[in-house]
Amino acid sequence: MSYINSYKTPDVPTLLPGYYGSNPYDINWAMPLHETTLESERIKLTPFIPALHAREYAEQSIAHPELHRWIPFELSNLDHILAAIELRVRRDPNWILFSIIDKARGGAMAGLIGLIRTSLENLCTEIGWIIVFPAFQRTYVTTNAIGLLLRYCLDLPVPGAVRPGLGFRRVQWTTHTANERSRTAAVRMGFKEEGILRWTGVLPEGAEGNGIPLRDGDPMSTRLGRDSVMLSVCADDWEKGLREHVQRLIDRQ
């Protein structure tokens, strides 16, 4: 018997100018959203809603393009941001993006943080898309935001608990091998380095690659490759003192 291949490249737009989504906005997240678990004394994580948060994000992106130095896709203006939120995040129920709200500064938006590549089947997820705006860097914001997501992911889903979690077994963190600030932040929160993953992605034109020349004839010869550091926190780490370590970091004045 012979065979055929009827595959066609999906007709997916690359830009969605002015697309802010429905009202009310459907976050399309496959997991329970425990709002009390996602809030500390100073920080609150709330789902990123383009109509509320995209313009501030775009203004910060334009004013501070270095914010996306290590992000492996295009986010240089409002249209690219709206497209990325819709196509990469909202349409995938295993991704969610949060706005970081600084309660101590009058509810100002301080940045973004997300859970990506979540697998309920394997009880694991990844913290990613971490952007903290310059005015909020080197403060409590980053520590609180990461700590709240760890608490949300790794605490057990105890019925009736004030701050229930998802009960995941693994939370991972990947970063460009040259991104020392990201690597340091992860280790400070208790992540353990597991190794280097080579050639994990094709980067946008102009982005910093892994320093290894591409082969002649490479089909994406204008776009360099990325190596990534893999780190993780697992449920056994959490139950052996890491929960308390993270809470101390969140509570530190």
Order of alpha helices (4+ residues) and beta strands (2+ residues): beta-alpha-alpha-beta-beta-beta-alpha-beta-alpha-beta-beta-alpha
